[in-house]
Amino acid sequence: QVQLVESGGGLVQAGGSLTLSCAAPGSDFITNTMAWHRQPPGKQRELVASVTRGGNTNYWDSVKGRFTISRDNAKNTVYLQMNSLKPEDTGVYYCLADIVGLPRTFWGRGTQVTVSS
């Protein structure tokens, strides 16, 4: 069973920074694409950023230039460095991972990010 463990959320003032981490512990599987989604209060979940195993990245337009996604393949871990945070970045951030050889996408339980104005 693949479990994703997120950490790093919290409360920060506008303009501040946070770094989220998501680990998929275990050495008997290989992570393919990993990503972060978020769900703002009262809104639908949206893709924030994704990174392939080879390091190709994709970002939601509203976070380009402010957020950086990266990964450590040896640790099956993905990071999201968030700078210049805005109140509209507030939401629950979820980690996702596609596992080589498995037909489904795995989700973490989410971590709350709150940006105060």
C-alpha positions in Angstrom: 0.0 0.0 0.0 1.4 3.4 -1.0 1.0 6.2 1.5 1.8 9.8 0.9 2.8 11.8 4.0 2.6 15.6 3.6 4.2 18.2 5.9 5.0 21.9 6.0 1.7 23.6 6.0 0.8 26.4 8.4 -0.1 30.0 8.9 2.0 32.7 7.2 1.5 36.4 6.4 1.2 37.6 2.9 4.5 37.9 1.2 6.0 35.1 3.3 7.2 31.7 2.3 6.5 28.1 3.1 7.9 24.8 1.9 5.7 21.7 1.6 7.1 18.2 1.5 5.5 14.9 0.5 7.1 11.6 1.0 6.1 8.2 -0.3 8.0 5.9 2.1 9.2 2.6 0.7 11.7 1.2 -1.7 9.6 -1.4 -3.5 8.0 1.0 -5.9 9.0 3.8 -8.2 7.2 7.1 -8.4 6.4 8.6 -11.8 4.8 12.0 -12.0 4.2 13.7 -8.7 2.1 16.8 -8.2 0.5 19.2 -5.8 -3.2 20.2 -6.0 -5.0 22.6 -3.7 -8.5 23.3 -2.7 -9.3 26.9 -1.7 -12.3 27.4 0.7 -15.5 26.9 -1.2 -13.9 26.2 -4.5 -12.9 23.1 -6.5 -9.6 21.4 -6.3 -7.0 22.7 -8.8 -3.6 21.7 -10.0 -0.8 23.8 -8.6 2.3 22.2 -10.1 3.6 18.8 -11.3 7.0 17.3 -12.0 7.8 14.2 -14.0 10.4 11.7 -12.8 12.8 13.2 -15.4 12.3 16.7 -13.9 9.9 18.3 -16.3 7.7 20.8 -14.5 4.3 22.3 -15.1 2.7 25.2 -13.1 -0.7 26.7 -12.7 -0.5 30.3 -14.2 -1.3 32.0 -10.9 1.8 30.5 -9.2 4.3 30.8 -11.9 7.4 32.7 -10.8 6.4 32.3 -7.1 6.3 28.5 -6.5 8.9 25.9 -7.3 8.3 22.2 -7.4 11.2 19.8 -7.1 11.7 16.1 -6.2 14.2 13.6 -4.8 13.7 10.4 -6.7 15.9 8.4 -4.3 13.6 9.4 -1.4 10.3 9.3 -3.4 9.8 12.9 -2.1 8.4 16.0 -3.8 8.7 19.5 -2.5 6.8 22.7 -3.1 8.7 25.9 -2.3 6.1 28.7 -2.1 7.3 32.3 -2.1 5.5 35.7 -2.1 2.4 34.0 -0.8 -0.9 35.7 -1.3 -4.2 35.3 0.6 -5.7 33.6 -2.4 -3.1 30.8 -2.0 -5.0 29.7 1.1 -6.3 26.2 0.9 -5.7 22.6 1.6 -2.7 21.3 -0.4 -2.7 17.7 -1.5 0.2 15.7 -2.8 -0.3 13.2 -5.6 1.8 10.5 -7.1 1.6 8.1 -10.0 3.4 4.8 -9.3 5.0 2.9 -12.1 3.1 -0.3 -12.8 0.0 0.7 -10.8 -3.2 1.9 -12.5 -4.3 4.6 -10.0 -3.1 7.9 -8.7 -2.4 8.1 -5.0 -3.3 11.1 -2.9 -2.1 12.4 0.5 -4.5 13.6 3.2 -3.7 17.2 2.6 -2.0 20.0 4.6 -3.6 23.3 5.4 -1.9 26.5 4.2 -3.4 29.8 5.4 -2.1 33.1 4.2 -3.2 36.1 6.2 -3.5 39.6 4.7 
